Amino acid sequence: MPRLQPNEIHNRDFDFIIIGGGTAGCVLANRLSSGNKEYTVLVLEAGTVTQQDLLEVQIPLLNGKLKKTDQDWQLKSVQQRNVDDRSIAVPLGKLLGGSSAFNACIYHRCSPSDYDAWNAEGWSYRDLQPYFRKAETFHDEKKVDTSIHGTQGPLHATHISKSTQLGSCFKKACRNYGLNEYRDMTDLTCQIGVTGLDASIYQGHRSSAGSSYLSSEFEAQQSNLFIGLGCKVTRLMVQGNNVVGVEYTNDGKVYTVNTKREVILSAGAILSPFILLASGIGPGSELKEVGVDVKVDLPGVGKNLQNHWRVPLVHETVSSDMSLHDGLFKRAKESLEQAINTRDGTFTELWPDAVAYMKVPNAPDNSSSIENTPQIELFVGGLALCRELPSLKHLDCATLLMVYVTPFSKGTVKLTAEGTPSIDLALLSDERDLECIEKGLKVSMQIADDTEYAKCIKRWIMRPDEDLTEYIKANVDTLHHYAGTCKMGPKEDPLAVVDNRLRVHGVDGLRVVDASFFPIVPAGQICYPVIACAERASDIILEDNKRKLVLIALGIVGFTNHIVFSIVGWIIAFLLVLVEIPLCLKVCPTSPKLDGFIAYFENCYFRAILYLVFAVVMFLSNLLNVGPLIACGVSLLLASICYGIAAFTGQAYASSKILGGTGVDNVV
């Protein structure tokens, strides 16, 4: 995998340009470059380091040290008027691997109904199941159920089997509340219950998208994959309705690079819409207000911003072994040496010991399923997860972290006149969210007050007294699960930005592949869903770029005018089409270019018909929204009929040399 300096990329041509070497971008880089060695793939990443460069990325609980550094975009929201006018930090990974390189390593598929609720062809949970398995190599002390988990994927994940007193007491309290306990909730229709956790950690190291999909072993194999670090993309180069390249900067210098096929925007749910807006693709009236020429008026760009919100309840534990503080802070040097030398110990663990997925009684419900999808997550772990942590390191602490995962409020990402992103998280802008969080906190405190969990509490450090509203406004924070700002949906949806093939509406040669295309944010940790969706997107992109192979296969039927060999030609073509069965079943192309058809038409009128029939039928099928299987079937049927006419009449014409004599002049 050649690494290129920013100036070495300037003015070069690549088949695919991936903007952003983050969670989705690393998956795309791997799959597109390995899917066809003839394709050249370029990744433009603004960050300058990889997981191999930083110990803070490799060791899971060192991740906090990456915030507010050069590996973080260090963005902030506008003031949030519903939470005391606070500006909320929006940390985003600025390195190869993106936010998967400094998240909490919690590995979660979320609820099956979350994906079904997208109501998008090809994106149901059943469609995504194979990609969740394809992505992972799952490790468990018990035998792995291969109908649920994968065992050959690049992403290593581990079922965390540790048994702690804190986690055990919490699970008992949750059972007393009425929740069922599960060892593994993956793939269950109903995602309400209490369970342990899975982690994107293997043998003491973080398994990020960067280390998993762009490992050093993979690098050595891919001569067609190019990585440009330190390349900050400023805009897309748009000619007419076609994206033809990308403009990027490094050290104040401006460079450009050209695409021969597609540009794929994978900069995340904050920066992907920002780049579209900076390129003149977005709400026309808003772009004009900030002085940007409108290339494509697309009202949904930057709208529909969704996120998850957290509120902590923090207490001191009755014993040090219930908290991580001893290993993380009191004996930090010793624990770090253990993590480096033997790849185990406190720094290599997940912070939570267990999690409960729950409904909020008698509250508005914005989940994807009233019966099966949680509204809140309640994590328990031996760490003071709050802004007051620096003053609590000397104490043994634990947190019950309530996470609200089905908010009604939706924010925006806009472009300022200065050319910077304006992020409005719209926190608590919908009154129903405050009601849900208040009632969710009451449930959390009810579990905390259960006699089983009360055994773990020495004293409360952070807990509301009577005024829940003020406590929430003072302590609510983001969980950094941003999604929805380039929403997937049909053209008729005023907020839709991409179709179900992730192609940007009204623009050719441009797709968006990251959490910004999620119509609804899944109710849980979204790193793994982003990876699975990027796996699916890679197949879609490769399929869409194989369309010409099907047309070539159909063209083989015209290699001769002799009826016997013509029949053989058709059989060969049909067999080649069978090889492309996944393509025939999934792809419904728009009108393909007819380049090269003219030469065929001049030499053999009937051979050209075969191409034209396929092209026209597939084009019409797209316009009429006919299913791809039906469209392919009709195309093959009509092509067969036309071929029969061509073959039988071709012999008569051949004798008069109208069709070029021998009929072997254009072998495909």
N, C-alpha and C positions, 0 to 999 in steps of 0.2 A: 504494500500500500504506500505509494509515494506520498511524502509530505512535501507540500509546495509552499514557498514563501508567497506572500500576497502579490509581489511584483511578478512572480513567475506564472501566475494565473492570468494576468492581464491580457485581454484580447484573444484568449484561447477559446476553443469550442469544445463543449462536452454534451453528451446525449442528455444526461440528467444533472440538474443542479439542485442540491438539497440545501435549503437555507435553515441552518441551525443543526448543530451536532448534539442535540439533546436526547431526551428519552426516545422520541419517535424517530428522530433523524438518524440515530445509530442503527436502529432496526432497518430502516430503509436503505441505508448505505450498504449494510451487509447483504440484504436480500436482493436488491437490484443489481449489485455488482456480481454476485454469485449466480443469479438467475440467468444471466446471459453475458458471457465473457466478452462479447462484441460491444456491449454498451460501456461507454466511459461515464463514470459517476464522480461528481465533485461535491464535497461537503464544505460549505462555508460556515465556519464557527468563529464567533467573536472572541471567545475565550482563548487562552494561550497555553493551557495545561491539560493533562489527561489524568486519569486515576492513578496511573503508574508513577506520576510525578509527585503525588501528594499523599503523605501518610494520613492526613485528616480525612481523605476520601476513603482510603482502604479500610480504616478501623471505624466501625459503625458509630460508636458514641463519642467520636471526636468531631462529628459533623457540625456541632454548634460553633466550632472555631472558624468555619468557613463563612459564616454570616458576616456581613459588613466588611468583606475583603474584596480583592480583585476577582474572586471567583463567584461573586454575587453581583447581580445587576443593581442592587441597592435602590430599588424603586420604592415609592411611597404613594399612597392614595391621596386624593384630595381630602380635605377635612370632612369627617362624617358627622353631620349635624345631629344625628340621633344617638350618638355616643359621646356626648360632651365635646364635640368638635375635634375629636382626636384624628390625627393622620395615622393611618395604619401602615406599617412596614409591609412591603411586598417582596420578600426575598425570592430570587430566581437564580438557578444555576447558570453560571457563565464559564463553562468548561466542557470538554468532551464528555458526554454523559448527561449534561444538563442537571435538572433537579433530582434525577435518580441518583446523582452522585453525592447529594447531601440531605436527602430526606430521612425519615425515621426508620426506613427499611421494613415497614409493615406491609405484608404481602397479602393482597385481598382481591378477590374477583368481583365483589359486590353481589347484588341480587340479580338473578336471571331476569326478573321482570323489569329491571332498569333498562336493559337493552331492548326488550320487546316494546317498551313504551316509546322508544324512538320512532317506531312505526315507519321504518325505512327498509326497503327491499334489500336483502343481503346483509342486514345488520342486527338480526334478532340474536338472542342468546344461542339458539341452536346453530346459527351461522358462525358465531364466534367461538363456540366450544372447541373446535379443532385447533384454532389459533392459540387459545390459552394453553392447550397441551403442547402444541408445536414449539412454543416459546421456551418451555421450562424443562429442566431436569430437577425433579422433585426428590428430596431426600427425607427419609423418615426412619426411625428406629424399627417401625413395623413395616410389613410388606406394603409397597406402594400400589394403590388401586389404579391400574393403567387406563381404566375406562374414565377416570376422573382427572388424573394427573399425567403429565408427560415425563418421559425419562431420557430423552435424547436432545433436548433443546439447549440453546446456548446460555439461558438464564438459570443459574443455580439458586434454588430455594429450599428452605429447610423448615420442617415442622419443629417448633420449639417445645421440647418435652420437659423443660425444667418444672419442678414442683416446689412452690414456695408457700410459706405460711400465709403471706399476704394474699396471694392468688387463691389459695384454698379457702380462706375465710370469705373472700369476696364471692367466689362461686357458690358457697353455701348460703350466703345472704341473698344472692340472686335466685337460688332455688326456693328459698323461703318466700321471696316476692312472687314466685309463680313461673319463673322461666325454666325451660328445659335446658339441660346441659348436654353439650356435644363435644366430641373430640375433634371432629373435622366437619365444618358446615359447608364446605365447597360443594357446589352443584345442587344443594338442597333447594327445593322450590320455596320453602318458607325459611327466611333468614332471621327469624326471631329466636333468640336464645343466648346462652352464655357459653363461652368456649375459650380455649387457648389460642395461640397465634402462630401464623406462619411468617417467615422472614426471608427477605432477599439477602441472606447471609449464608455463606458456606465456608466452613473451616476457618471461622474467625474473621473473614474478610467480607466487606460489602460486595454484593453482586449487582453492579450498576449496569445500565444499558451500554455504557462505554466499555467497561471491562469484559462484558459478556459477548457483545456483538462485534466489537472491534478490538479483540484481543491481539496480542503480539503474534500468536500463531496464525490468526486470520490475516493479519497485515501482510505476513510473508507470502501468502498465497495470491493476493489480489493485485495484479499489475494494472488493472483497469479502474481501481478506486483511488481517488486523490483527495487528500485532506488539506484544507487551507485554514490554519489557525490564525487568530488575530485579524480576521476579516469581518468587519462590522458592516452588515448590509444596510444601505440607506434607502434604496428604492428598487423597484422592478423596472426594466426597460420595456415599455409598451409601444408597439407600432400598430395602429389601428386597433383591432381587438385581439392582437396576438402578443403574448409575452415572449420576447426574443432574447432576453438576457437579464443580468443583474448588475447593479452598481454597488460597490462596497468601498470602504475606506480602511486605511491603516496608517497610523502616525500622521494623520492630516492629509495624506495623499489619496486621490480618488482613482479607482480602477473600475474596469468593466470586464465581464465575462459573458460569453454567448452560449445559448443552448440550441441543440439540434433537435431536441424532442420536447422536453418539459422542464419547467421549474416547479419544485415542490416546496411549499412553505411549511416549515416545521419548527417555528420559533416559539411555540407555546401560545396559550390563550390570551396573553397580554401583548406580546410582541408580534405575533402573526397579523392580527388586525391592524396594529400600528404600522407595519410595513405596507400593508394594502392601502391604508389611508395616505401614507406618505407618497404612494405611487399613483394617487388619483383614483383609486378604486374604493368606493364607499358612498355614504350619503351625499348626494351632490350639493345640497344646500349648505351642509356643514363644511364641506371641503372648500366651497367658494368663500365662506366666511373667514377662513384662515389663509386664503390666497393660493390654494392648490388647484391646478387645472384638473378638471374632471375627465378622466378617461372612461370610466364605467360608473354609472349611477347605480349603486348597490346599497340600499338603505340599511340592510342588516349588519353590515360590517361594524364590529365593535359593540353591537348591542347584545342583550341576552347574557351578560356576564354573570356567572353563577359561582358559588363557592361554599365551603363548609365553615362553620363557626364553632369555637370552643370556649368553654367557661370552666375554670379549675376550682376544685375544692381541695385544699392542701392541709395536711395534718402532720404532726410529729409522730413517729412510730414508737411503739413500746420497746423495740429492740433494734439494734443496728443491722441485724441480718434481714430485716424487712425492707431496708433501704439500700440504694446504690451509692449513697453519698460517701460512705466509708471508702469504697474502692475508687470512686471517681474524683473525690476531692481530698480526703484525709490521707489516703495512701496513693495518690495519683501517680507518682513516679514509679513506684513498684508495680502498679497495675498496668501502666503503659509498657513497661519492659516485658511484662508477661504477655501482653497482646502482641508485641513485636516478635518476641522470641519463640513463644509456644502457641500463639494465635488462639488464646482463650483468656478467660478472666472477665472482669467487669466491663471493660471497654468494648468487648466483642459481643455483648448481649443486646437484645431489645430492651427498651425501657419499660414497656408494660408487661405485666405478668398474666393478665387475662382481659377479656372484653365481653361486655354484654350488649346485644343488639335489641333495641326495645321500641315499642310504640309508646306514645304519650297519651295517657287516658284523657278523654273529653277535651281534645285539642284539635284545631284544624289540621288536616292531613294532606300534605302535598307530595306524598310518596308515590312511586310507580304502581304500588299495589296496597290497597287498604289492609289486606289479609297477611301479606307475605314480606313486605319491605319495611325495615326499621325507619323510624324518624330520628332516633338518637343512638349514638354509640356511647358506652360508658367504659372507659379504660381505667385500669388500676395499675399503678407501678411505683417503684421506690425512688421517685425523683420529684423534686419540687418544680413542676412545670408552670412557672409563673414569672412575671417580671421581677419579682422580689428574690429570685434564686441567688444572686450574688451575696445577699445578706443571710442566706439560709444554708450555705454550704457546710457550715460546721455542725449542723444539726442532722439527725436522721429523719428524713421526711419521705412522704408518699403523697401521691395525687390521685384523686378520682377526677378524671378529665371527661366532662360531658361534651360530646361533639354533636352538634345539630346538623344533620346531613340532608334535610329536605326543605330548604328555605323557599319562601315565596318571593322574596326580594330579588331583583335583578339589576345589576349595575351596567356600566358602560366603559369602553375604552375609546377615547377621542384624541384627536390631533390638535395640539395647541399651535398658535401662530408662530411660536418659537421652534416648532418642529419636534416637540417632545411629547411623550404619551401622557394624557390626563386620565387617571384611573379613578373612577367613582365606584366603590364597592357597594354603594346603596345599602349599607348595613342598617337593618331594622327599618327600612323604608316602608315595608309592608307590616302593619300592626299585628298581623297574625303570627309573624315570626317571634315577636316579643312574648306573645302568649304561649307559644310552643316552648320557648326556651325557659320561661318561668316555670311552667308545669313540668318540663323535663328536669329542671334543677330540683324540684320537689321530689320527684321519683328518685333522683340520685341521692338526695339526703335521706330518703326513707331507707334505701339500701345501706347507706353508711351508718345509719342508726340501728340497724339490725344487730341483735346481740352477737351474732357470729362475727360480723366485721368490727364491731365496737371493741373486740379484743385487741385489735391492732392499733388503736388510737390512744396516744398519750395525751395529746391536746390538739385542738384545732388552731391552725394558723390563719387560714383563709376560708371563711364560710359566712354566708349572709345571715344577718340576724332576723330582721323583719322586712326590710325594704329590698325585695328581690330585684326590682327594676333598677335601682341605683347601683346595686352590686353588679348586675349584668352590664350596665352601661360603662362601669369603671373597668371591668375585667374581661369582657368579651374580646376575642382576637381571632384572626384568620388561621385556618389550617392549611392554607396555600394549595387548595384543590381548585384552581381556576379552570373554567370551562365555558363553552357555549358561544363565544364571540364571533365565530364564523359558522353559524348553525347549518347543519345538513337538512335539506328539505327541498321540495319541488319549487319550481319557479313561481308558482302561484302564492307561495308563502312569502309575505312581504319581508320577513326577517331572515329568509334562507339565503345563504351565501354560496354553498356548494350543493351539488346533486349527490345522489347515492354512490356515484363513482368518485366523489370528492373533487370533481372539477368545478372551478369557480364559474358561477353563472355569468354569461356574457363575455367571457374571456377564454381564448384558446391557449393551450400550452401551459396551464397553471392549475395546480391542485393545492389543497390544504390538508395536511396530515398531522394532527396533534389533538389535544383535548379541546381546542377551540371549535372543532366540528361537532362535538357532542351536543345534540339538541337539549338533552337533560343531563345534568351531572349525576353520575352513579352515586348511590348512597353508601359511600365507603371510601377507602383509600384508592386513588385512581391511577397510580403509577403502572400497576400491572394491566389494568384495562387499556391504558394508552399503548403499552407494548403489544398487546394482542390485536388492537385495532390497527397498529402500524404493520403488523404481520399480514393482516387481511388486506390492507391498502397496498402492500408490496405486490401481492398476487394480482390485485386489480390492475395495477399499473403495468405489470408484465403482460397480463392478458390483453389489455387494450393496445399494447404496442406489438402484439402478435397478429393483429388483424390481417395484415398484408400476407402473412403466411397462408391463411385460409384462402385468400383470393388467388395466390400462386397455385395452391393445390387444385382449386377449381380450374385454373388455366391449363393444367396438365392435360385435361380432357381434349384440348384442341391441338395436341401435338401431331395428329395425323388425320388424313381424310379417308383412310381406309377403314371400312366399317368394323372389321374384326379388331384391329388395333385401337380403334376409337373406343370400343367397349372396354378393352383392357385399360385404356387410358382413364375411362370413367371409374373403373374399379379401383385403380391406383389412387385417383383423386379422392374417392370416397373413403378409402382406408386412411389416407393422410388426414382427412377431416376427422375420422374417428380418433386419431391420435390427439386431436385438438378438442376432444369432447368437453373438457372443462370450459374451454373458450366458447364453444357453441352453446353451452348451457347458460353461461353467465354474461356474455358480452352482447350488447345490442348497440353496435357502433353508430356514430353519426355518419353523415355522408363522407365516405373516404375520398381521398384525392384520386383522380383518374390519370395521374401521371403514368405514362407508359402504355396506357390503353390505346392511344391514338395510333402508335406503330402497329399494334395488333390489328386495329381496325383496318388500316391500309392494306395489310397483307392477307387478312382473313376476316371477312365481315361476320361470319357466324361465330368464330372464336371470340370476337369482341362482345357478342351478345351475352356470352356466359359471364363475363365480368360485369357488364352493365346490369344484367338482371339481379345479380347478387348485390351490387352497389345500390341500385334503386330500391329494391325491396327492403334492404336493411335501413336505408335512409327513411323510407316511408314508415317503417316499423317504429323508428324512434319518434317521428312526428306524431304518429297515432297512438303511441304508448302501448304497442303490441308487445307481448312477452317475447323475450329473446329466443326461446325454444321454438315457438310458433314461427317467428320470423326466419330463423335458420331453416326450418323445415320447408316453408314456402319457397325460400330461395333455392334450396337444393332441388325441390320438385320442379320449379319453373326452369331452372338451369338444365335439368335432365331432359325436359320436353324440348327446349331450344336446342340442346345438343343432339337429340334424336333427329330433329329437322335438319340440323347442320350436317350431321354425318351422312344421312341418306341422300340429301340433295347435293352434298359436297362431292360425291363421286361423279355425278353427271356434270357438275360444273368443272370438276378437275380435268375432264377430258377435253374441255374447251379452253383450259388453262386460265379460267377466270379467277380461280382461287390460288394461283401460283404454282400449278403443276403438281409436283410430287407430294405436296402436303407435309413435308418434313423440314420446312424452312424455318420454323420457329419452335424449337424444342425448349420447354421451360425447365 
